[in-house]
Amino acid sequence: MKLPKIVRTPDGWLTGYACMKICLFYAEEAEWNDADPTYWREQYEKFKRTDELGIKSWVSHPQIEAKLKEDAEIWKNSWTLWEQRHSLLRWQ
């Protein structure tokens, strides 16, 4: 599974799009490891729905933040600086 590129705002928030990608990653990882992906799939669907409605949000999500902190080593090369966000195909 390829890690998505993630952008944080200058204040440390995640974008709704980044949260959607993170949730999808953890859902796929859970399926790969024969674990229950239900929570991460539900969160993914919520963020996907707001994205489809055109809502561009900045998010603070306790479970996502805890998971990113827990897995900091695997995410260390996935962060894109706020100033470089336009180099990504999509960031918000």
C-alpha positions as CSV (number, residue, x, y, z in Angstrom):
1,M,0.0,0.0,0.0
2,K,1.4,3.3,-1.0
3,L,1.2,6.1,1.6
4,P,-0.7,9.2,0.4
5,K,1.0,12.6,0.5
6,I,-0.3,14.6,3.4
7,V,-0.5,18.3,3.9
8,R,-0.9,20.1,7.2
9,T,-2.0,23.7,7.5
10,P,0.4,26.2,9.2
11,D,-1.7,25.8,12.3
12,G,-1.3,22.0,12.3
13,W,-4.7,21.0,11.0
14,L,-5.2,18.3,8.4
15,T,-7.2,18.9,5.3
16,G,-10.5,17.0,4.9
17,Y,-9.0,15.5,1.7
18,A,-5.9,14.3,3.7
19,C,-8.1,12.7,6.3
20,M,-10.1,10.9,3.6
21,K,-6.8,9.5,2.2
22,I,-5.5,8.5,5.7
23,C,-8.7,6.7,6.5
24,L,-8.7,4.8,3.2
25,F,-5.1,3.8,3.9
26,Y,-5.9,2.4,7.3
27,A,-9.0,0.7,6.0
28,E,-7.0,-1.1,3.4
29,E,-4.2,-1.9,5.9
30,A,-6.8,-3.4,8.2
31,E,-8.2,-5.6,5.4
32,W,-4.7,-6.6,4.4
33,N,-4.0,-7.7,8.0
34,D,-7.4,-9.5,8.3
35,A,-8.6,-6.9,10.9
36,D,-11.9,-5.1,11.0
37,P,-11.8,-2.1,8.7
38,T,-15.3,-0.9,9.6
39,Y,-14.3,2.2,11.6
40,W,-11.8,3.4,9.0
41,R,-14.3,2.7,6.2
42,E,-17.0,4.7,7.9
43,Q,-14.7,7.6,8.5
44,Y,-13.5,7.4,4.9
45,E,-17.1,7.6,3.7
46,K,-17.9,10.6,5.9
47,F,-14.9,12.5,4.5
48,K,-15.6,11.3,1.0
49,R,-19.2,12.6,1.2
50,T,-18.1,16.1,2.3
51,D,-15.5,16.1,-0.5
52,E,-18.2,15.2,-3.0
53,L,-20.3,18.0,-1.7
54,G,-17.4,20.4,-2.4
55,I,-16.8,21.1,1.3
56,K,-13.1,22.0,1.8
57,S,-12.4,21.6,5.4
58,W,-9.5,21.7,7.9
59,V,-9.9,18.9,10.4
60,S,-8.7,17.9,13.9
61,H,-9.6,14.3,14.4
62,P,-8.4,12.6,17.6
63,Q,-8.3,9.0,16.3
64,I,-6.5,10.0,13.1
65,E,-4.0,12.1,15.1
66,A,-3.4,9.3,17.6
67,K,-2.8,6.8,14.7
68,L,-0.5,9.2,12.9
69,K,1.5,9.7,16.2
70,E,1.6,5.9,16.8
71,D,2.8,5.3,13.2
72,A,5.0,8.3,13.0
73,E,7.9,6.3,11.6
74,I,6.0,5.1,8.5
75,W,4.5,8.5,7.8
76,K,7.7,10.6,8.2
77,N,8.3,10.9,4.4
78,S,4.6,11.5,3.5
79,W,4.3,15.0,4.7
80,T,4.3,17.9,2.3
81,L,5.1,21.4,3.5
82,W,2.2,23.8,3.3
83,E,4.3,26.1,1.0
84,Q,4.8,23.2,-1.4
85,R,1.2,22.0,-1.4
86,H,0.5,23.1,-5.0
87,S,3.1,20.7,-6.3
88,L,0.7,17.8,-5.5
89,L,-2.0,16.8,-7.9
90,R,-4.6,17.5,-5.2
91,W,-4.2,18.6,-1.6
92,Q,-7.6,19.9,-0.6
